[in-house]
Amino acid sequence: MSPAKSDKQLADEKKTDAQKTTAAPSHEWFIPEESRGYLRQLFASLKDPVGLVLYSGAGQNDEFVEFTRKFCRDLDHLSDKISLAERGLDSDEAKAAGIAESPTIAIAPERYDIRFTGAPAGEEGRSFIETIALCSLGQSGLRKASRDLLAELDEKRHVRVFVSPTCPYCPSQVMNAVRAAVERPEMISVQVVEISENPEIARRFNVGSVPHTVINDTLPILGLEPEERFIVELATLQPAEDLLSQLGSRAVAEGKGAAAEESIFRDLVIIGAGPAGLAAGIYAERAGLRTIVLDKKNVGGQVAITPVVENYPGLVSTTGGRLVDMLAAHAREYVHIHEFEEVKEIKVGRLIEVLTSRALYRCRALILATGATWKQLGVPGEQKFYGNGVSHCASCDASLYKGRSVAVVGGGNTALTDALYLRNIGARVTIIHRRDAFRAQEHLQKSVKREGIEVIWNAEVTAMLGEDTFAGLRIREVESGKERDLKMDGVFLAIGEKAETGLARQIGLALDEEGNIAVDRAMRTSIPRIYAAGDVTGGLRQIVTAIGAGSTAAMTAFSDLKRLEAEEEDGAA
C-alpha cells in the first residue's frame, strides 16, 4: 500500500481550505450539467470519504492528464465525501507504490489498492464512478457464493484489466475485478489499463483485444465474463472450463443446482436483452404481463459494439453504446433485466420451464430474442489469433491499431462502417471483398471512396499468418486462383451473421432454410406460446426492425394468453 494521506485527512484538508477561502472564484465545470445532476444524486448515497490521488509526470500523456485532472476536480466539487490530491511520478509516494504511468488515479488508497491507469473517459468513466461508490460504501455487491469462495483465498492476487474508452464490455469486466478487491482488500489489488495511452504495457502482456484480463501475470482471460466464472479463475488461477459446474452457489457445489431451488413464476420470460428483447419487455409489462428479461451477456447485443448508428429515426448520429444505454434505461423502468444469466435448458409443458445458471423460472409464454453471432471464415490461423490480431469488434479494439495496418474483410454495412471508424482513429485500412461491388448502403460506399480507403476486389482470405503473433493474411484472387500474402497488424471480420438458435433447436422449433427461427407475421413459432423476434428470425437485421418485432411478439403473447384464459373459463363453466 502507498503511504498516501488517509481519506479522512484529505477530506479534512478540503474542509479547512474551504473555511479559509472566503471569496473563492466560481468553479469552472468540465462535466456537462446533465451529468452533474446525475452524479450529485448518485453521490448523495456515499457513506465513507473517498480520497482520489492523481499521479502524473510532465511529458507523459499530457492531454489525458489534463482531462483526468479536470474530471476529478469536478468530482471533488460535487461531493464533500470525495477529495482530490495530486502527486508527481517522481514523488516518494509514487515510488513506494510502484506507480510509473501517467496519469494514474488511486482510489481510496488507505483502504484499497485499486488504480486506473489512463484517463477515465468514455465507457470507462462509468466503471470509475461505480468504483468510487463501492469504495465509499465498502460493500462489494458480489453474490454469496462468490463471497464465500473469496473468503477462502489465502494468497494475494493482482488483476490487470486492459480496456479502451469505446469498448462497451470493458466496464463490466472491470467491475468484476473491483468488486473482488472491495471484498478482500488485503488480498486483491486491481489495475485498470487504458490501452491507447499505455501501448507498451499492452504489448508486454500481448493484448490484441479488449477486455483482456491478466491475473498474477500468469493467467490471461479474453473477453467479458460472468461474475461466477471470473471469481473461480481469480481464486484458482486456472481457466474455469472444468470448474464452472462447481460454482453458481454452494448448492451447485454440493450437486443440487438451480433445479433444487424454489421456482420463480412469471407470465412471460424473454431470453435476450438486445433491442428486440428490451422492446418486448417494455410492451409486455405495460400490457400487464409479469415479465423478466434474461441474457447470458450484458444488455444491448451487437448494437452495443456498433461504432456509429446513423439510421435510427430521431437520432441523426450516435454510438451503439449510447443508444443501448437509452433503450436499457427505458426498459428498466418497466421490467427486471438479469444480465449474465445463461439459460441452460427449456422444457415445454403446461407451463414452460426455463432453467438458468442461477434459477428455475416457470412461465406461461416465452420469447426468444437470442440474436445472431458473427460468422467466421474457417481458415487456418483464425482461431489461433482470435483476440490477438483477429477481431470482430472495431469499437472495442480499434485503439490498438492507431498508426498500424489493418484489413477489414467484408462488403456490407458493418464492414464499411468498421473501415471508416478504423480510418478515423488513425489506422491504415484495406478492405478485402470477395465480389466486385459492395452490398453496403450508398452513403457508406461514397464515404469509403472519399476517404481513399484501399479496396482489394474479388479476393478471399485463405489463411491467417504468423508464428507466435499475427503477421498478416494470405488471400486468393477469385478468378485466377493466384495467392499472395499481405503483411498486416490485424484483421477485422465483418462477413455476416448466423442466428443463435441453440435453444430453439433444443426444444424442436422449426427453422427456415437459412437456419433462422421460422415465425409468422405475429412472431409465433411452430410451438404455441413460444415466440421469436429480432436477428434470430433473419430478414432485415436492423435495430428498428428488431424493436418492431419485439413489440409485436409481446403483444401477440398478451393476446394469446388472454384468449387461453377465456377458453379455460368457458371450459370450467
C-alpha positions, 0 to 999 in steps of 0.5 A: 500500500502507498503511504498516501494521506488517509481519506479522512485527512484529505477530506479534512484538508478540503474542509479547512481550505474551504473555511479559509477561502472566503471569496473563492472564484466560481468553479469552472465545470468540465462535466456537462450539467446533465451529468452533474445532476446525475452524479450529485444524486448518485453521490448523495448515497456515499457513506465513507470519504473517498480520497482520489490521488492523481499521479502524473509526470510532465511529458507523459500523456499530457492531454489525458492528464489534463482531462483526468485532472479536470474530471476529478476536480469536478468530482471533488466539487460535487461531493464533500465525501470525495477529495482530490490530491495530486502527486508527481511520478517522481514523488516518494509516494509514487515510488513506494507504490510502484506507480510509473504511468501517467496519469494514474488515479488511486482510489481510496488508497488507505483502504484499497489498492485499486488504480486506473491507469489512463484517463477515465473517459468514455465507457470507462468513466462509468466503471470509475464512478461505480468504483468510487461508490463501492469504495465509499460504501465498502460493500462489494455487491458480489453474490454469496457464493462468490463471497464465500469462495473469496473468503477462502483465498489465502494468497494475494492476487493482482488483476490487470484489466486492459480496456479502451474508452469505446469498448462497451464490455470493458466496464463490466469486466472491470467491475468484476475485478473491483468488486473482488478487491472491495471484498478482500482488500488485503488480498486483491489489488486491481489495475485498470489499463487504458490501452491507447495511452499505455501501448507498451504495457499492452504489448508486454502482456500481448493484448490484441483485444479488449477486455483482456484480463491478466491475473498474477501475470500468469493467467490471461482471460479474453473477453467479458465474463460472468461474475461466477466464472471470473471469481473461480479463475481469480481464486484458482488461477486456472481457466474455469472450463472444468470448474464452472459446474462447481460454482453458481452457489454452494448448492451447485457445489454440493450437486443440487443446482438451480433445479433444487431451488424454489421456482420463480413464476412469471407470465412471460420470460424473454431470453435476450436483452438486445433491442428486440428483447428490451422492446418486448419487455417494455410492451409486455409489462405495460400490457400487464404481463409479469415479465423478466428479461434474461441474457447470458451477456450484458444488455444491448447485443451487437448494437452495443459494439456498433461504432456509429448508428446513423439510421435510427429515426430521431437520432441523426448520429450516435454510438451503439453504446449510447443508444443501448444505454437509452433503450436499457434505461427505458426498459428498466423502468418497466421490467427486471433485466438479469444480465449474465444469466445463461439459460441452460435448458427449456422444457415445454409443458403446461407451463414452460420451464426455463432453467438458468445458471442461477434459477428455475423460472416457470412461465406461461409464454416465452420469447426468444430474442437470442440474436445472431453471432458473427460468422467466421471464415474457417481458415487456418490461423483464425482461431489461433489469433482470435483476440490477438490480431483477429477481431470482430469488434472495431469499437472495442479494439480499434485503439490498438491499431492507431498508426498500424495496418489493418484489413477489414474483410467484408462488403456490407454495412458493418464492414464499411462502417468498421473501415471508416471508424478504423480510418478515423482513429488513425489506422491504415485500412484495406478492405478485402471483398470477395465480389466486385461491388459492395452490398453496403448502403450508398452513403457508406460506399461514397464515404469509403471512396472519399476517404481513399480507403484501399479496396482489394476486389474479388479476393478471399482470405485463405489463411491467417499468418504468423508464428507466435503473433499475427503477421498478416493474411494470405488471400486468393484472387477469385478468378485466377486462383493466384495467392499472395500474402499481405503483411498486416497488424490485424484483421477485422471480420465483418462477413455476416451473421448466423442466428443463435438458435441453440435453444430453439433447436433444443426444444424442436422449433422449426427453422427456415432454410437459412437456419433462422427461427421460422415465425409468422407475421405475429412472431409465433413459432411452430410451438404455441406460446413460444415466440421469436423476434429480432436477428434470430428470425433473419430478414432485415437485421436492423435495430428498428426492425428488431424493436418492431418485432419485439413489440409485436411478439409481446403483444401477440403473447398478451393476446394469446394468453388472454384468449387461453384464459377465456377458453379455460373459463368457458371450459370450467363453466 
